[in-house]
Amino acid sequence: MNERSVGSLTEERAAKYLTEQGLTVLETNYRCRLGEADIVGREADGTVVFVEVKFRRSSSYGLPEEAVNTTKQNKIRRTALYYLTEHRLSPETAVRFDVVAMDSTEIRWYRDAF
């Protein structure tokens, strides 16, 4: 199985998990000229949530959540701003950035990760 296939399956698994936890998934693999968001969702209170999904087969290169560095965070923030503008959401819309870290046995959801 190639990396893209693994990534797609991982994101599908994460979206299913988040839905089971009460998050409404609005989009997966949102792409714009500034970057991409793995999952865009909405909480019951209206908060728009941008989720970065990271998967590692093993921890030999570190934990998956450790891969969401400052550069990646800034790219996701720019993508989120583009998304909000494109979808004509109010500047007062509450926004949150989460990380879902996965390995072969566990899913960890970090709300308000950055």
N, C-alpha and C positions, 0 to 999 in steps of 0.2 A: 504494500500500500504506500503511495507516495505522500509527501508532506502535505500537499493541498487537501488530499482526501482525509488524512488524519485531522487536519485543522477543521475541515467542514464537519466531520463527525463530532469532534470535541465541542465546537460551537453549538451544534444541535443538542448535544447532551447538556451543555450549560444552559441553553435557552429553556429546555424542558425542566431542569432543576429550578431555575428562577421562576418559571411559571407556577410550579408546584409550591413555591414559597410565597406566592401572591403578587409577583411582579407581572404586569402586562407587557409582553414583548411587542413593540411597535415595528421594529425592523431588525434584521440581521445583516451583517456585512454592508452597512451603510458606507458608501464611498463618495467622496467629492474630490475636488482638485487639491485640497489641503491634507487629505489623509483618509483614514477609515475608522469606523467604530464597529467593533465586533457585534455588539448588541446595543440597541437603543430601546429602553423600556420606560414605563410609567408606573409610579407607585399609586396607591389608592388616593393619596392626598394631592395628586397632580404633579409631584416632583418628576422631572424627566431625568432618567438615569442612563448614563453612558458607561457601558461595561466592557472592560478589556479582559479577554479570556486568554489564559496562558496554560500550556500543558507541557509536562516533562515526563518522559518515560522513566527516568531515574533522577536522583538528586546529584549525580556526579558533576553536573555543571551548575549546581545550585538549585534552589527552590524556584518553581515557576513564577511566583509573585515577585521575586527579586529581579526579574527581567523587565519589570515595568519601571524603567529608570526615568530621570528627569526629562530627557529628550523625548521619550515616548509619551510621557504625561503632557508635555507642552503640545505635542502634535495632536493628541486626543482633545485637548482644550480648544485648539484652533478648529478642529473638525466639529466639535460641539457648537461653537459659535456659528459656524457656517450652517449647521443643521437647524439651529434655532431661527436664524435669519431666513433660510430657505422655506421653512415651514410656518413662517410669520407668527411665531410665538412671542408673547409679551416679554419685554426685557425684565419684567418682574418674575418670570417663570423660575421656580426653584429648580436647581440643577444639582446633580450629584454624580461623582465619578467613583465607580466601583471596580474591583478586580475579582475575577473568579479564577482561582488557581486550582489546577487539577493534576493528579497523577493517576496511575493505573487503578488506584483503590479509593481515592478520596477527592471530595470537592470542598474547597474552602471559599466562602464568599466574604470578601472584605468590603463592607459598606463604607462609603465616604473615605476611600483609600487615599485620595489625594485631592 
